[in-house]
């Protein structure tokens, strides 16, 4: 789906020129002749990017930008400001109001297009980053898998999930639960640094679920070292009594008290040369199914996909 750019400028020839240029570059384009109209179109159409002139009648670019940033809905909307002056103070004013960049008229089209592309790519990546672990999320995971499929390279996907995390989170509190999630992310990163290869990818699906993508002959090495370290280091999050018992006591929704074992880690491994899965949806679905099998071991473990599929 193409991104939409809104050009807010009082010069009609410039608006028309930019509309043609951006359209040829593959963007959808909206235009507005002043800040007031620009704000109305932002509210109505929710563009992905705004080109905003500093000097306009009715409402200038600075007031328009201030109004954009007052709306929480558009707090992260990328904005490049146009200025006919190279005034340092003017640029500082715009940047303080939340402009992402400045372009001085007259400008070079390739530079403007590069700035727009770069800012949009950064925005896309920042949206997809998990706020707790700072790891790339589902969109990046899908892109990585689909690129490897398109390049016709075999790979292994490791679906990593914690066992008995919910009971731990309920018993020790979500603050400590978040510390366990961050610990797991850091552990996975450390194992990849020490035993992985340069093209390995680590993503955070959400909650206590992670994905590692690696070369096929390296998946067992990663899984074994993840389990070895996790089983040892996760004990640091339990009090002495729970560590001694090997379980925690926690009530279910019906207020019945149960024994929940110390957390373990389950890893489902899908090797694409074995499974012959050739699309992200199928790989994701089978990894989820295989993870359930790994969890039945009642201890930290990893399992491989053994079934074969025809393309």
Phi, psi and omega in degrees: 000131183286145175287154178249128179249133174255123177258118180247105184202142183276354180268110182301315180301322180292317178301316182292320179296314180293325177300316180293317182295312182292325178296316178296331180278357175100009180264154166276144187230133170241154178227155176212145186270349177202173184296324181297311178295322179301315179298320179298319181286327176298315181294322185280319190251347180049063180295165179270344185204147179230130169259120192232120178283142181288316187255109179215154174286171178069298177212118183283176185295326182292315178294321178298315180296320178299320179292323178299313185286344176287337181271114180305332181297331185241021183298331181252012179295121181295134181225125169252133181259138174264139174218143177275348181248149177260033182295126179295320181295323180294319179293319178298320179300314180294318180295323177294332178280347177115017175292145179275333180193172180233145171231129179265132176282142351287153186235164178262127184302313180302323179292317179298313181296322179293319178298316180298312180300316181296316181294319179295321178295319178295321179296316180299317181292321182293324178294326185273000181276132177292127185293337182275317186254348184063020177267152177298148185259207190298320181297317180292323177299312180298316180299319181296315179297313184294327177294317179295322177295316180297325179281358179059040177253136175283146180206169174243138175250125178255117177264113187253129184217142178272142177258140180066024179289320183299316180294323176297314181299319179293324186276319184262348179098153186292334178296313178290326176300318177297324178296324177293320179298315179295320177301316180297317179299315180293323178297314180298318178298318181296316180297319179295319178299319186276329186233358182266193178234168189297334183268002179297147182233138176236126178230159181244107179296321183142157180059233180253026181249130180229162177228135171241135176241126186214176173289151191296324183281002182248358187293319181295319180299315179297311183300315182296319181286328175297311182297314182302313182286319183298311183301328180279313190276336181293338179298337180296344182267358181255151174284169187298322181295315181293322177297319180295318181288328184083014179198168172239153176263126182214144181271143175274190183295335178268012179067022174270131184275132180232160172267125178244124183297163172304145182302141173234180182229133180246139182228121174260130184242120177252114176261118190291338178284337178274310184283337183056040175270132188235020173213153186298320183300316180292319178297315180298315180297314182291325178297320178295319179294317183291328178299322179298325178292319179298324182292340181287350183285345180060023173203167177299130183200165171228146181229148179258150169290127180249341182285147177254145179237150175266145181284000000 
